């Protein structure tokens, strides 16, 4: 019977070796899942880099069943994890230089995993990096965005005796984009950590004059809680396109924007806040405001971890670092090299 052996390092996991061994039939679980199915699902996930959703579609099962099979594969020895330091760490010097240039506490550069496309290589390495540090924290806030959502799908955390408290730093924007729904991202991380979710049920943009006294109290309590969290996990969005669902709320409520002037300048977004490459940000006209964790509170928080990669996000990462809204970054080598070359950082 084939078993997959995976080396699990600080820099992500790699398939170290595959070997065959004789395993007695009685060693398998009596849950009804055939050994061949367990092995096939493990191969698809760990060797081919398929997401749990992709595997579910291939196998014609629900994604929760895929998660259960992967857990069974780990528990019954189909997949073995060995903690080991890599023999060479070529990205450490680049990470050190970039941390110094951006003024960050830490930069982690994900390795290129064999048999993975670049995007999936980043996602899986980032997910494993996060899985390695989350057990150290009890209360954790999560942002939104495609990058964080994909990391959540690939995330395979271990449940601990102490149930983590997970908070949504961003409510929702639009109605047809799952990447902008804070509850969706939160549920993805709760799935394997067993964490208790605390959802942010406010729309991203609100009119202050239309808040009820109850909503005002809820917002203040929520933001006070955000400030006390142990760790904040965010992703940075690149430049907006004007047909993005996010902007429907601007168009419907804030008609004083000159859209070309506002969005044609190099920019990115962090928790729904528009950041410019020079470190400035877009101020919303009164009485409108962003219900997410405020940038002022981000700046004061001691532990803000950001996941971002890609050429289109380089200036946004610079802006977030320049504004002191993040203090740690997980990116890939091509993005790190572009950041080092960027004179605006």
C-alpha positions as a Python dict, from the first residue, in 0.01 Angstrom:
ca = {
    (1, 'X'): (0, 0, 0),
    (2, 'X'): (135, 341, -92),
    (3, 'X'): (192, 604, 173),
    (4, 'X'): (277, 970, 117),
    (5, 'X'): (553, 1120, 332),
    (6, 'X'): (551, 1499, 360),
    (7, 'X'): (823, 1718, 504),
    (8, 'X'): (652, 2003, 694),
    (9, 'X'): (884, 2299, 751),
    (10, 'X'): (848, 2660, 848),
    (11, 'X'): (874, 2732, 480),
    (12, 'X'): (579, 2514, 376),
    (13, 'X'): (551, 2147, 301),
    (14, 'X'): (704, 1948, 19),
    (15, 'X'): (646, 1590, -87),
    (16, 'X'): (969, 1433, 35),
    (17, 'X'): (931, 1074, -78),
    (18, 'X'): (674, 815, -176),
    (19, 'X'): (721, 454, -76),
    (20, 'X'): (521, 136, -70),
    (21, 'X'): (463, -75, 235),
    (22, 'X'): (245, -369, 324),
    (23, 'X'): (-42, -262, 547),
    (24, 'X'): (-285, -512, 696),
    (25, 'X'): (-649, -460, 605),
    (26, 'X'): (-752, -442, 971),
    (27, 'X'): (-542, -126, 1013),
    (28, 'X'): (-795, 71, 812),
    (29, 'X'): (-1084, 253, 974),
    (30, 'X'): (-1421, 82, 980),
    (31, 'X'): (-1592, 410, 882),
    (32, 'X'): (-1671, 277, 535),
    (33, 'X'): (-1430, 491, 331),
    (34, 'X'): (-1224, 263, 110),
    (35, 'X'): (-844, 283, 143),
    (36, 'X'): (-813, 353, -230),
    (37, 'X'): (-1040, 656, -193),
    (38, 'X'): (-842, 791, 104),
    (39, 'X'): (-515, 753, -87),
    (40, 'X'): (-657, 910, -403),
    (41, 'X'): (-788, 1214, -215),
    (42, 'X'): (-457, 1253, -29),
    (43, 'X'): (-265, 1241, -359),
    (44, 'X'): (-490, 1500, -518),
    (45, 'X'): (-449, 1738, -226),
    (46, 'X'): (-86, 1696, -123),
    (47, 'X'): (81, 1597, -451),
    (48, 'X'): (-125, 1770, -717),
    (49, 'X'): (-219, 2077, -517),
    (50, 'X'): (-592, 2049, -577),
    (51, 'X'): (-817, 2248, -345),
    (52, 'X'): (-1072, 2068, -132),
    (53, 'X'): (-1349, 2214, -348),
    (54, 'X'): (-1184, 2085, -667),
    (55, 'X'): (-1147, 1739, -514),
    (56, 'X'): (-1511, 1744, -403),
    (57, 'X'): (-1621, 1817, -758),
    (58, 'X'): (-1395, 1544, -901),
    (59, 'X'): (-1511, 1284, -650),
    (60, 'X'): (-1874, 1398, -654),
    (61, 'X'): (-1889, 1448, -278),
    (62, 'X'): (-1940, 1743, -45),
    (63, 'X'): (-1634, 1945, 53),
    (64, 'X'): (-1684, 1860, 420),
    (65, 'X'): (-1642, 1493, 329),
    (66, 'X'): (-1312, 1571, 158),
    (67, 'X'): (-1196, 1748, 475),
    (68, 'X'): (-1298, 1443, 679),
    (69, 'X'): (-1109, 1206, 448),
    (70, 'X'): (-794, 1420, 467),
    (71, 'X'): (-820, 1417, 847),
    (72, 'X'): (-862, 1039, 835),
    (73, 'X'): (-559, 1013, 605),
    (74, 'X'): (-345, 1199, 859),
    (75, 'X'): (-476, 1006, 1158),
    (76, 'X'): (-432, 663, 998),
    (77, 'X'): (-84, 723, 861),
    (78, 'X'): (-153, 766, 490),
    (79, 'X'): (10, 1107, 520),
    (80, 'X'): (299, 1160, 758),
    (81, 'X'): (434, 1502, 858),
    (82, 'X'): (792, 1544, 972),
    (83, 'X'): (916, 1872, 1114),
    (84, 'X'): (1256, 1953, 966),
    (85, 'X'): (1460, 2255, 871),
    (86, 'X'): (1531, 2284, 498),
    (87, 'X'): (1886, 2221, 382),
    (88, 'X'): (1906, 2565, 219),
    (89, 'X'): (1716, 2885, 280),
    (90, 'X'): (1786, 3105, -24),
    (91, 'X'): (1501, 3345, 50),
    (92, 'X'): (1603, 3442, 403),
    (93, 'X'): (1845, 3716, 299),
    (94, 'X'): (1592, 3864, 57),
    (95, 'X'): (1330, 3856, 333),
    (96, 'X'): (1567, 4029, 574),
    (97, 'X'): (1644, 4304, 322),
    (98, 'X'): (1279, 4358, 242),
    (99, 'X'): (1178, 4374, 608),
    (100, 'X'): (1440, 4645, 659),
    (101, 'X'): (1329, 4840, 352),
    (102, 'X'): (959, 4827, 444),
    (103, 'X'): (1013, 4875, 816),
    (104, 'X'): (839, 4548, 902),
    (105, 'X'): (897, 4319, 1196),
    (106, 'X'): (907, 4012, 973),
    (107, 'X'): (884, 3909, 607),
    (108, 'X'): (832, 3549, 509),
    (109, 'X'): (889, 3448, 145),
    (110, 'X'): (704, 3134, 44),
    (111, 'X'): (907, 2865, -132),
    (112, 'X'): (825, 2733, -476),
    (113, 'X'): (671, 2392, -417),
    (114, 'X'): (737, 2119, -676),
    (115, 'X'): (443, 2008, -891),
    (116, 'X'): (247, 2326, -804),
    (117, 'X'): (153, 2618, -1025),
    (118, 'X'): (287, 2949, -883),
    (119, 'X'): (-48, 3064, -744),
    (120, 'X'): (-123, 2732, -575),
    (121, 'X'): (234, 2710, -451),
    (122, 'X'): (190, 3043, -274),
    (123, 'X'): (-152, 2954, -136),
    (124, 'X'): (-44, 2616, 5),
    (125, 'X'): (281, 2750, 153),
    (126, 'X'): (99, 3047, 305),
    (127, 'X'): (-170, 2818, 448),
    (128, 'X'): (92, 2597, 611),
    (129, 'X'): (282, 2897, 747),
    (130, 'X'): (-41, 3021, 904),
    (131, 'X'): (-124, 2674, 1039),
    (132, 'X'): (213, 2676, 1213),
    (133, 'X'): (157, 3001, 1403),
    (134, 'X'): (-219, 3012, 1474),
    (135, 'X'): (-201, 2771, 1772),
    (136, 'X'): (0, 3039, 1954),
    (137, 'X'): (-297, 3278, 1953),
    (138, 'X'): (-641, 3259, 2111),
    (139, 'X'): (-831, 3554, 1962),
    (140, 'X'): (-776, 3616, 1590),
    (141, 'X'): (-929, 3867, 1352),
    (142, 'X'): (-962, 3794, 979),
    (143, 'X'): (-1005, 4027, 684),
    (144, 'X'): (-1144, 3946, 341),
    (145, 'X'): (-1026, 3912, -19),
    (146, 'X'): (-950, 3642, -274),
    (147, 'X'): (-601, 3568, -139),
    (148, 'X'): (-722, 3512, 216),
    (149, 'X'): (-1020, 3311, 94),
    (150, 'X'): (-800, 3076, -111),
    (151, 'X'): (-563, 3033, 185),
    (152, 'X'): (-866, 2946, 397),
    (153, 'X'): (-969, 2676, 149),
    (154, 'X'): (-621, 2520, 161),
    (155, 'X'): (-584, 2564, 536),
    (156, 'X'): (-552, 2240, 735),
    (157, 'X'): (-515, 2347, 1095),
    (158, 'X'): (-505, 2124, 1398),
    (159, 'X'): (-773, 2153, 1665),
    (160, 'X'): (-642, 2243, 2007),
    (161, 'X'): (-782, 2185, 2354),
    (162, 'X'): (-855, 2557, 2381),
    (163, 'X'): (-1115, 2669, 2125),
    (164, 'X'): (-986, 2978, 1938),
    (165, 'X'): (-1209, 3284, 1903),
    (166, 'X'): (-1231, 3401, 1540),
    (167, 'X'): (-1355, 3752, 1453),
    (168, 'X'): (-1456, 3909, 1123),
    (169, 'X'): (-1284, 4246, 1084),
    (170, 'X'): (-1490, 4317, 771),
    (171, 'X'): (-1865, 4275, 730),
    (172, 'X'): (-1976, 4248, 371),
    (173, 'X'): (-1984, 4439, 42),
    (174, 'X'): (-2200, 4357, -257),
    (175, 'X'): (-2406, 4042, -279),
    (176, 'X'): (-2249, 3820, -545),
    (177, 'X'): (-1879, 3808, -455),
    (178, 'X'): (-1786, 3553, -184),
    (179, 'X'): (-1444, 3714, -143),
    (180, 'X'): (-1614, 4024, 5),
    (181, 'X'): (-1823, 3836, 261),
    (182, 'X'): (-1644, 3830, 594),
    (183, 'X'): (-1854, 3540, 723),
    (184, 'X'): (-1751, 3319, 430),
    (185, 'X'): (-1380, 3368, 497),
    (186, 'X'): (-1429, 3322, 871),
    (187, 'X'): (-1612, 2991, 822),
    (188, 'X'): (-1327, 2856, 608),
    (189, 'X'): (-1078, 2891, 892),
    (190, 'X'): (-1324, 2771, 1156),
    (191, 'X'): (-1381, 2452, 958),
    (192, 'X'): (-1053, 2288, 1059),
    (193, 'X'): (-955, 2486, 1371),
    (194, 'X'): (-1290, 2430, 1539),
    (195, 'X'): (-1287, 2799, 1627),
    (196, 'X'): (-1588, 2992, 1751),
    (197, 'X'): (-1693, 3254, 1496),
    (198, 'X'): (-1791, 3610, 1582),
    (199, 'X'): (-1938, 3759, 1266),
    (200, 'X'): (-1938, 4122, 1160),
    (201, 'X'): (-2290, 4167, 1022),
    (202, 'X'): (-2255, 4531, 916),
    (203, 'X'): (-2226, 4640, 552),
    (204, 'X'): (-1884, 4782, 469),
    (205, 'X'): (-2021, 5133, 407),
    (206, 'X'): (-2282, 5304, 625),
    (207, 'X'): (-2444, 5644, 675),
    (208, 'X'): (-2369, 5760, 1029),
    (209, 'X'): (-2690, 5959, 1047),
    (210, 'X'): (-2898, 5646, 987),
    (211, 'X'): (-2749, 5439, 1267),
    (212, 'X'): (-2983, 5339, 1544),
    (213, 'X'): (-2862, 5374, 1906),
    (214, 'X'): (-2843, 4995, 1922),
    (215, 'X'): (-2623, 4981, 1610),
    (216, 'X'): (-2396, 5251, 1750),
    (217, 'X'): (-2343, 5049, 2067),
    (218, 'X'): (-2282, 4730, 1868),
    (219, 'X'): (-2023, 4901, 1648),
    (220, 'X'): (-1840, 5050, 1945),
    (221, 'X'): (-1834, 4715, 2126),
    (222, 'X'): (-1712, 4539, 1812),
    (223, 'X'): (-1430, 4787, 1753),
    (224, 'X'): (-1323, 4772, 2116),
    (225, 'X'): (-1299, 4395, 2080),
    (226, 'X'): (-1094, 4430, 1760),
    (227, 'X'): (-837, 4636, 1947),
    (228, 'X'): (-789, 4359, 2205),
    (229, 'X'): (-735, 4068, 1963),
    (230, 'X'): (-410, 3872, 1979),
    (231, 'X'): (-351, 3856, 1602),
    (232, 'X'): (-494, 4021, 1289),
    (233, 'X'): (-475, 3832, 959),
    (234, 'X'): (-532, 4042, 647),
    (235, 'X'): (-481, 4046, 273),
    (236, 'X'): (-430, 4351, 51),
    (237, 'X'): (-632, 4408, -263),
    (238, 'X'): (-482, 4555, -579),
    (239, 'X'): (-633, 4840, -784),
    (240, 'X'): (-1010, 4842, -813),
    (241, 'X'): (-1193, 4806, -1140),
    (242, 'X'): (-1498, 5031, -1155),
    (243, 'X'): (-1733, 4738, -1212),
    (244, 'X'): (-1625, 4573, -886),
    (245, 'X'): (-1926, 4499, -659),
    (246, 'X'): (-1764, 4709, -385),
    (247, 'X'): (-1834, 5025, -580),
    (248, 'X'): (-2208, 4976, -608),
    (249, 'X'): (-2230, 5098, -250),
    (250, 'X'): (-2024, 5405, -330),
    (251, 'X'): (-2233, 5489, -634),
    (252, 'X'): (-2560, 5444, -447),
    (253, 'X'): (-2471, 5652, -145),
    (254, 'X'): (-2162, 5867, -211),
    (255, 'X'): (-2211, 6068, -529),
    (256, 'X'): (-1948, 6331, -456),
    (257, 'X'): (-1661, 6118, -581),
    (258, 'X'): (-1485, 6205, -902),
    (259, 'X'): (-1427, 5838, -990),
    (260, 'X'): (-1154, 5897, -1246),
    (261, 'X'): (-962, 6122, -1008),
    (262, 'X'): (-1007, 5886, -715),
    (263, 'X'): (-932, 5553, -879),
    (264, 'X'): (-698, 5630, -1169),
    (265, 'X'): (-408, 5701, -933),
    (266, 'X'): (-200, 5398, -825),
    (267, 'X'): (-379, 5248, -527),
    (268, 'X'): (-487, 4934, -344),
    (269, 'X'): (-727, 4853, -65),
    (270, 'X'): (-704, 4727, 290),
    (271, 'X'): (-1026, 4629, 469),
    (272, 'X'): (-1219, 4841, 219),
    (273, 'X'): (-996, 5149, 266),
    (274, 'X'): (-840, 5293, -51),
    (275, 'X'): (-464, 5342, -2),
    (276, 'X'): (-245, 5538, -243),
    (277, 'X'): (118, 5465, -326),
    (278, 'X'): (234, 5784, -153),
    (279, 'X'): (94, 5660, 177),
    (280, 'X'): (-220, 5874, 171),
    (281, 'X'): (-570, 5731, 181),
    (282, 'X'): (-914, 5814, 47),
    (283, 'X'): (-1129, 5994, 303),
    (284, 'X'): (-1500, 5931, 283),
    (285, 'X'): (-1722, 6241, 291),
    (286, 'X'): (-1941, 6276, 596),
    (287, 'X'): (-2168, 6118, 708),
    (288, 'X'): (-2039, 5798, 542),
    (289, 'X'): (-1788, 5571, 711),
    (290, 'X'): (-1624, 5228, 681),
    (291, 'X'): (-1748, 4981, 945),
    (292, 'X'): (-1436, 4762, 929),
    (293, 'X'): (-1155, 4784, 1180),
    (294, 'X'): (-1023, 5136, 1143),
    (295, 'X'): (-682, 5215, 997),
    (296, 'X'): (-600, 5408, 1316),
    (297, 'X'): (-660, 5093, 1522),
    (298, 'X'): (-458, 4886, 1273),
    (299, 'X'): (-167, 5125, 1312),
    (300, 'X'): (-173, 5084, 1689),
    (301, 'X'): (-212, 4706, 1690),
    (302, 'X'): (115, 4520, 1764),
    (303, 'X'): (50, 4209, 1554),
    (304, 'X'): (-89, 4257, 1200),
    (305, 'X'): (2, 3982, 953),
    (306, 'X'): (-61, 4049, 586),
    (307, 'X'): (-77, 3799, 297),
    (308, 'X'): (-23, 3952, -46),
    (309, 'X'): (155, 3869, -371),
    (310, 'X'): (150, 3969, -736),
    (311, 'X'): (283, 4260, -940),
    (312, 'X'): (-49, 4446, -925),
    (313, 'X'): (-25, 4460, -544),
    (314, 'X'): (331, 4592, -512),
    (315, 'X'): (234, 4958, -463),
    (316, 'X'): (-51, 4862, -230),
    (317, 'X'): (190, 4665, -12),
    (318, 'X'): (422, 4966, -9),
    (319, 'X'): (136, 5192, 97),
    (320, 'X'): (28, 4960, 378),
    (321, 'X'): (383, 4932, 509),
    (322, 'X'): (446, 5307, 474),
    (323, 'X'): (128, 5379, 666),
    (324, 'X'): (234, 5132, 942),
    (325, 'X'): (-92, 4941, 899),
    (326, 'X'): (89, 4604, 882),
    (327, 'X'): (397, 4478, 1062),
    (328, 'X'): (452, 4137, 901),
    (329, 'X'): (419, 4020, 541),
    (330, 'X'): (393, 3681, 370),
    (331, 'X'): (465, 3706, -2),
    (332, 'X'): (641, 3516, -280),
    (333, 'X'): (990, 3567, -427),
    (334, 'X'): (888, 3750, -751),
    (335, 'X'): (682, 3999, -551),
    (336, 'X'): (960, 4043, -295),
    (337, 'X'): (1209, 4122, -572),
    (338, 'X'): (971, 4376, -726),
    (339, 'X'): (924, 4540, -387),
    (340, 'X'): (1300, 4572, -341),
    (341, 'X'): (1322, 4742, -681),
    (342, 'X'): (1034, 4981, -608),
    (343, 'X'): (1168, 5328, -529),
    (344, 'X'): (836, 5436, -371),
    (345, 'X'): (872, 5181, -91),
}
